[in-house]
Amino acid sequence: MTQVDLITGFLGAGKTTFIKLYARWLKARGVSFKVIENEFGMAGVDTVLLSEDGITASELAGGCICCSLKVDFALLLAELSGKVERIIVEPSGIFSLKEFYDVLQSPVVRQVCEPGAVLTVVDAPAIRDMGDMECLVLASQLHSTGRILLSKTGGMSHEEITAVRDMILDFGDAFGNDAGLNWKHEMGQRMIEKEWPDFTEADFQVLAQSNPLLFDYHNQVLLEHPRLFNSITVYPKKSFSETDLQKAMKDLTEGSCGRILRIKGYCEAADGGSLIVNCTAHRIEINRTGKPNRSVINIIGSGVSRKACEAILSGK
């Protein structure tokens, strides 16, 4: 049976960066694997980022594998099963974990695949500013996970990290009395706060065996992704300096374009090469790459205005 590892988490939590490290660890141990990337939008940015690390990924884009691409996801799992020991899945940041188990129990998948490690990555600094809808999505990713990884804790004090841990455990209140208490107890012991470069061989061994903890609860909410979120893709025709691109990202997230939750993509650099955009509502990250890539920016959020975003990225 091929094990299916799911690395989930809300938009911009750090899933792709973690998968790079996890894939390197598996490769060093001689474990064969394939990666499935799911983009809610159309731009395959994470697939390109992984390819720069020598990782080839199969991509399902333009929807979410827990709803509109659910059948495609099941068929792809069945196709890849038996060819490798593990399949690493990075779903979109608005993924509902319950649907993952439904797919694994589908007739086409259950005979050839089984759950492996199920890890939920949580952006520790950003959780404090998440809205109700984002928290609802995160709750669906936390329930029945195998382990919780707090990312981006560098620079946070012990007191701040403790407060974030308490906030996460409070999500258990939504899972019902008995289930919620059990979940809080288990997850309190299954939460790791450590920067990715500090993960050791022993850490990865634990993570690879972090099978899901399945809890029943009645307060589940159907997440209608197309109603709650929208995604647009913009193809900038101009080149940017790093300073100009920083300003454009700040302008996009300041509110006039809607509630922007995630920005990913590539832009042509004014002095040659490309600039990689990897931003959330709380963090602007721009890196340089010498590889030329088509200028494409994928923007996800609520009530995102295409016209306003295009105006900013065109310099108008």
SVG drawing of the C-alpha trace seen along z (x, -y; Angstrom):
<svg xmlns="http://www.w3.org/2000/svg" viewBox="-23 -55 44 58">
<polyline fill="none" stroke="black" stroke-width="0.4" points="0.0,0.0 1.3,-3.4 1.2,-5.9 -0.3,-9.3 1.4,-12.1 -0.8,-15.3 0.9,-18.6 -1.9,-21.0 -2.3,-24.5 -3.9,-27.8 -2.7,-30.1 1.0,-31.1 1.7,-28.9 5.0,-27.5 3.8,-24.2 6.0,-24.2 9.1,-25.1 8.6,-22.3 7.9,-19.8 11.3,-20.7 13.0,-19.7 10.8,-16.6 11.4,-15.5 15.2,-15.8 15.0,-13.7 13.0,-11.0 15.4,-11.0 18.4,-10.7 16.8,-7.6 16.2,-6.0 12.4,-6.4 10.6,-6.8 8.0,-9.5 5.8,-11.7 4.4,-15.1 0.9,-16.3 0.4,-20.1 -3.0,-21.7 -3.5,-25.3 -6.8,-27.0 -5.8,-29.5 -4.3,-29.0 -0.6,-29.9 1.6,-26.8 4.1,-28.7 4.7,-26.1 5.4,-23.5 8.1,-25.7 9.5,-26.4 9.7,-22.6 11.3,-22.0 14.1,-24.4 14.9,-21.9 14.9,-19.0 11.4,-17.8 8.9,-17.0 5.3,-17.5 2.0,-16.6 -0.4,-19.6 -4.1,-19.9 -5.0,-23.6 -8.0,-25.9 -9.9,-24.5 -9.6,-22.6 -9.1,-18.8 -11.7,-18.7 -14.5,-19.9 -14.3,-20.8 -11.2,-18.6 -12.1,-15.8 -12.6,-13.1 -9.4,-14.2 -7.5,-13.9 -8.8,-10.4 -7.9,-9.3 -4.4,-10.8 -3.7,-9.0 -4.8,-5.7 -2.5,-6.3 0.6,-7.1 0.0,-4.3 2.3,-1.3 4.9,-3.3 6.3,-4.9 6.3,-4.3 4.9,-7.7 2.8,-10.3 3.2,-13.8 0.1,-16.0 0.2,-19.8 -3.5,-20.9 -4.6,-24.5 -4.5,-26.7 -8.3,-26.5 -8.5,-22.7 -10.9,-20.9 -9.2,-17.9 -12.4,-15.8 -12.6,-15.5 -9.1,-14.0 -10.3,-11.0 -13.4,-10.7 -11.1,-10.5 -8.9,-7.8 -12.0,-5.7 -13.3,-6.0 -13.4,-2.6 -10.8,-3.7 -8.3,-4.7 -8.8,-2.6 -7.4,0.6 -4.1,-0.9 -3.5,-3.8 -3.5,-4.4 -3.0,-7.5 0.6,-8.3 1.7,-11.4 -0.9,-14.1 0.7,-17.4 -1.0,-20.8 1.3,-23.8 0.2,-26.9 1.7,-30.4 2.2,-31.3 2.4,-35.1 -0.5,-35.3 -3.0,-33.3 -3.5,-36.2 -5.0,-38.3 -7.1,-35.7 -10.7,-36.5 -13.7,-34.3 -13.8,-32.7 -10.1,-31.9 -10.3,-30.4 -13.2,-28.2 -11.0,-26.9 -8.1,-26.4 -10.3,-24.5 -11.2,-22.1 -7.5,-21.5 -6.6,-20.9 -9.3,-18.4 -8.0,-14.8 -4.5,-15.9 -1.5,-13.8 0.6,-16.7 0.7,-20.5 3.8,-22.4 4.1,-26.0 6.0,-27.9 7.7,-31.3 8.3,-31.3 11.7,-32.9 11.7,-36.2 8.7,-35.3 9.1,-35.2 8.3,-32.1 5.2,-34.0 4.0,-34.8 4.4,-31.1 2.6,-29.9 -0.3,-32.3 -0.4,-31.0 -0.5,-27.4 -3.4,-28.2 -5.2,-29.9 -4.8,-26.7 -6.0,-24.4 -9.1,-26.6 -10.2,-25.4 -11.0,-22.2 -14.1,-23.9 -15.7,-23.7 -15.4,-19.9 -17.9,-19.1 -17.4,-18.3 -15.8,-14.9 -14.1,-15.1 -12.9,-18.6 -11.3,-17.6 -9.6,-14.5 -8.4,-16.6 -6.9,-19.3 -5.1,-16.7 -3.6,-14.9 -2.7,-18.0 -1.2,-19.7 1.4,-16.9 1.6,-16.8 2.4,-20.4 6.0,-21.4 7.4,-24.9 10.7,-24.8 12.2,-26.6 12.5,-24.3 16.3,-24.3 16.5,-23.1 14.6,-19.9 16.8,-16.9 16.8,-13.3 14.8,-12.3 12.3,-15.0 11.7,-13.8 11.3,-10.2 8.6,-11.3 6.9,-13.4 6.9,-10.6 5.0,-8.4 2.5,-11.1 -0.6,-9.2 -4.0,-11.0 -5.9,-11.0 -9.5,-10.6 -12.1,-12.2 -15.8,-12.3 -17.6,-15.6 -20.9,-17.1 -20.2,-20.8 -18.7,-20.4 -19.5,-23.1 -19.6,-22.6 -17.0,-25.0 -18.2,-26.4 -14.9,-27.6 -16.2,-29.4 -18.6,-31.4 -16.1,-32.2 -13.0,-32.9 -12.0,-33.9 -8.8,-33.8 -7.5,-35.9 -4.4,-35.6 -2.6,-38.6 0.1,-38.6 2.1,-41.9 3.6,-43.3 6.1,-45.5 9.3,-44.7 10.0,-45.6 12.8,-46.6 12.7,-44.9 11.7,-48.3 8.8,-48.8 7.6,-45.3 7.6,-45.6 5.5,-48.7 3.1,-47.0 2.6,-44.1 2.0,-46.6 -0.6,-48.4 -2.3,-45.1 -2.7,-44.1 -3.7,-47.5 -7.5,-46.9 -8.6,-48.6 -8.4,-45.4 -10.5,-43.3 -9.3,-41.1 -6.0,-39.7 -4.9,-36.5 -2.2,-35.2 0.0,-36.4 2.3,-34.1 4.1,-34.4 6.9,-35.6 7.7,-39.0 10.3,-40.0 13.2,-41.9 14.2,-45.2 17.8,-44.3 17.3,-40.7 16.1,-37.4 13.0,-37.1 11.6,-38.1 9.7,-35.5 6.7,-36.8 5.6,-34.8 3.4,-37.0 0.5,-36.8 -1.6,-39.6 1.0,-39.9 4.3,-39.2 5.8,-40.4 8.6,-38.2 10.4,-38.8 13.4,-36.7 15.5,-36.8 16.1,-33.9 18.3,-33.9 15.8,-31.7 13.5,-33.6 9.9,-32.8 6.7,-34.1 5.4,-37.0 2.3,-35.7 0.8,-36.7 -1.9,-34.6 -4.0,-36.4 -6.4,-34.7 -8.7,-36.3 -12.3,-37.4 -13.9,-39.9 -10.7,-40.3 -11.1,-43.0 -9.4,-42.0 -9.6,-45.6 -7.9,-47.1 -5.2,-44.4 -4.4,-44.8 -4.2,-48.6 -1.6,-48.3 0.5,-45.7 0.4,-47.7 1.6,-50.8 -1.5,-52.8"/>
</svg>
